[in-house]
Amino acid sequence: MKWLIRKRRVATAILLAAIAVATTIATLFNWWVVRGGDASVFTDISTLPANDVGLVLGTAPTVKGGRTNLHFRNRIAAAAELWRVGKVKHLLLSGDNHTATYDEPTAMKGALLALGVPERAMTLDYAGVRTLDSVVRARKVFGQARLTLITDDFHAHRAVFLARHSGVEAVVFCSERVPASWSFRSRAREVAARCLAALDVFVFRRGPHFLGEPVEIQIAAQ
């Protein structure tokens, strides 16, 4: 009986040590990603540098029950405002379109049209299934070496981290902050997502699911 108790204690100690190591690594990865992107993350539109193209990172337009997704609404509002004041001249709408009934880029386009952004100022990327895919495709498919990324505050640092390591000189404009009661799960998942982003870049060296032929973005005068 004593050997069984001893065995359980050893197993518990190993488990606790593994949890401590994993927590330390996750903390370091998150600190690294956040600290490295701080200077490129903007919440004040007046101090945001201007770029020709803004990359709007996709999310679902609605949530369970058919309600409007506040993350979607706020990203679209931010994108429209950046275009309106001339901080970007063109919007690259990158999102998931994995089924015939789920189409983030087209939903973004419709919402931006409703806010007065003309169709000529938009290009749709239907293969932005992840942030990594969106930024790599922006560089390799759409030929953009400089971008303004448009996304939520909690997502901003990971987005600019991935953009930089994809050869894109990027700044990020954060959309209006979504209340914690709405975004708690997304913010919690972001801790793990930042760790995965670092692993994708330095260990797995993952690329996008799809590339394809180059697409030239035509930037028209406003």
N, C-alpha and C positions, 0 to 999 in steps of 0.2 A: 504493500500500500504506500509506503514511504517513497519508493522509487517512482510511483505514478504521480505523487504530489510534486516530487522534484522535477519530473519531466514536464509537468504542466507549468511549473514556475519558469523553467528554462524557455519553454515555448512562448510564454507570456512576455518574458524579458526580450526575446528575439523580436517578437511582434512589435513591442513598444519601441525598440531601437529602430526597426524598419520604418515605423510611422514617423519617428523623430527625424530620421535621415530624409525621408520623402518630403516632410514638411519644410525642412531647411532648404532642400534643393528647390522646391516650389517657391519659397520666399525669395531666394536669390534670383531665380529666373524672373520673377515678377518685378523685383527691384531693378534688375538690369534692363528689362524692356521698358518699364515706365521711366526710369531715370534717363535712359538714352534718348527718349522721344520728347522729353519735356519742352525743349526749346522750339520744337516744331508744331506744338499743339496750341491752337488759338480758340478762344471763346469770344473775343472782342473783334467784331468785323472791321472796325476802324484800323486795327493794327495788323490785320491779316495781309500778307503779301499777295499781289495779284498774279494769276497764272492764266494762260489761255484756256486750259481745260480743267474742269472739276470732275472728279470721279465720285459718283454717288454710289455708295456700297449698299447693296440690296438687303431687304428684309421683307417678311410677309406683310402684305397690305392689311390683312385682318387677322384676328385671333379667334379663339374658340367662341362660338356663339355668334360669329359674324361681326363682332365689334371692330372698329377701326383700331389698328395697331398704332399706339402712340409713337413708337420708334420710327415707323414708316412715315407717319404724319409729320413729325418734327424734322426728319431728314429731308423730306420733300420741301418743307417750308424754308429750311436753311438753304437748300440748293437754289430755289427760286429767288431768294433774297440776294444771294451772291451774284447770280446772273443779273438781277435788276440793277444792282449798284455798280456793276462792272468789275467785280473782283474775279470773275471768270467769264469767258466769252462763249464757252461751249460746255455742255454737260454730257459725260459718258455715263450711261446708266447701266450698271453691271449687277446682274442678279441671276438667280436660279430659274430655269425653265425646264425642269426635268419631266414634267408631264403636260399633257394637252390642257389640263385644267389649272395648272399652277404656273404663273408667268409673272415674275417680279418686274422685269424691265418694262413690259407693256403697261403694267399697273402704275409704275413710276411715271412713264410717259403721259398717261392719261391724267394723273394728278397734277403734273407740271403744266400741261396744257390748260387745265382748269385755273391755274394760278397766273396765266398769261405768258408763260415761256413758249416761244414759237417752236414748231417742229424742226425748223432748220437749225436750231441751236441744240439739238439732241442727237446722240448716236446711241444705239442700243447694243449691249453685249449680253447675249443670252446664255453664255457659258461661265458666268461668274458664280460658280457653285460654292466657293469658299473665298475668304478674303485673299488668300494666297493666289488663287486662280485669277481673281479680279485684277490684282496689281501686276502679276506677271503678264497677263494678256494685254493690259493697258500698255505695257512696254513693248512686248514682242509682236502683238497683233495690230495694235492701234498706234504704235510708234511714238508713244509719249514718254519722254525722259524727264519731264517736269509736270507735276500735278498738284492740285489741291484736292485732298481727300475729304469727303463729307460723310460724317457718321456720328454716332453717339459718343459722349465723353468717355465712357468706360472702354469703348472699343478703339479709341483714337490711337493710343500708344502702340497697340499690337499692329494696327493698320500701317502706321508709319514705319515701324520696325520691319515689317515684311516688304514694304515698298522699297526701302533703302537697300535691303539685301536682294532686291530684284532689279537693281540698277536704276531706280526712279528717285529723283530728287523731289521730295514731297514735303508738303505741310498739311496739317489737318485742321479743318474747321469743325468744331463740335456743335451739333444741333442742340436745341433747347433741352435741358436736362429733364428726363422722364422721372416722375416721383419714384422713390425707392419701393413703395408698396406695389408698384407695377413692374419694376425692373429688377427686383431682388434676385430672381433666379438667373437672369442674364448676367448680372454683375458677379454672382457666385461662380457661374460657369466660366467667366472670363479669366479667372485665376488659373484654371486648368488649361484654357485655350492659349494663354501666353506661354506656358511651359511647352505645349505642343508646337507652337510657332517656332520656338528656339530649336526644338528637336528637328522639326521639318527642315529648317535652314542648315543646321550644322551637322546633324547626324543622318537623317533619312534622305536629305537633299531632294525633297519632293518637288515635282513640277505640277503644272495645271493638268486637269483631266483632259482638256482639249486645247489645241492651239488652232491651226488652220491658216488660211491665206491672209496676208496683210490687208488691213482695211484703213484707208486714208480718211482722216477726219477733216471735213471741210469747215473751216471757221469763218462764219459770215459776220459782217459788221452788224452791230445791234441797232 
